[in-house]
Amino acid sequence: MTIENISLNLLENGLDFIIRGLDELYVSYNDSEYEERFITPISQPQKDYKYGIIHLFAGFLLLLKEKLARDTPKLIYIGTIEKIDDQLSKGEVPNTVKLDDALKRLKNLPNIENQVIFSDSDTLVIKKVQKYRNIFEHYIIIINNTETLELKNVIISFIDLIDRFLNEHLQININLLDSSPEIRVKILSIKSIYDRMVKESEIAIQARGEEKIKEFKKVRRSVLRNLHEKNKIYFNETNEDYDIFDTCPKCHEETLIFESEFAGVCTNKKCYEYTPLTKCDKCGIMTQGYDWEETWCKNCEDNQTQMIEDNIDGDDLALYNFS
């Protein structure tokens, strides 16, 4: 057995699994152009999400192994190099690494430039998909509407992660002339479906936001009274204000509700717009953005900026430290 051709197999097989997973989740209708695909979600998540998630996860794991194989082909196998050499010399097929070992080996590749270290938010997405894969593979579950929405958001984040991994770590760009036609078609399919999933989810979230606004208008006074009362109680207990409102990106007034079932609704009567909210990937508090995006709250962004500026200042001072 040889491993000279394993890189190509890993890449193409990984993409095939990903496309198969997307086919389980979405139906595509080709019009005149491939780029103009129309994507609609398939019916029951108990079946479609199960096979979709299982194939997406398997495809992503193959892409991780492709990255390992490009650096050191034998790193895709379980065991030491000596053990792997022994198995290969006997014509045996060694078992390949699972997710945790693949991530660990990518993080510690001998060539520092080739190392892959996923951000905390990306790692969380990977672990969520792994969790869903394990659940769908071993259990019979019933998913409610809230869980379905969370799963859709996780899938969108995962497809985005796959797209970035292909571009940043496998250097696969569909615009390059030397990309093989098969690879180009597969990558284009992933990008097309991702764009459609995002657009569809944004429309659905905005529609729910419009419903929130309608309900809020009916109970506006009582909701605001309760929120201000909550802030008063919190202030008496902690001597600090409770963050009830944020700045609305539409009217730029501090009237965007951060709390209660009406979170995301602007209370300004001249505005009444809805803004999606998600948790900050750094500290976990609510902030503006979509669940599938990597989003930091303003405090975390400011702290990160300050840290960068402090490091730059330190480096600059070091240049002039001759003592």
ABEGO torsion letter per residue (X at the ends): XBAAAAAAAAAAAAAAAAAAAAAAABBBBBBABAAABBBBBBBBAAAAAAAAAAAAAAAAAAAAAAAAAAABAAAABBEBAAAAAAAAAAGBBBBBBBAAAAAAAAAABABAAABBBBBAAAAAAAAAAAAAAAAAAABBBBBBAAAAAAAAAAAAAAAAAAAAAAAAAAGBBAABAABBAAAAAAAAAAAAAAAAAAAAAAAAAAAAAAAAAAAAAAAAAAAAAAAAAAAAAAAAAAGBBBBABBBBAAAGBBABBABEAABGBBABAAAGBBBBBBBBAAAGBBBBEBAABBBBBAAAAAAAAAAAAAAAAAAAAAAABAX
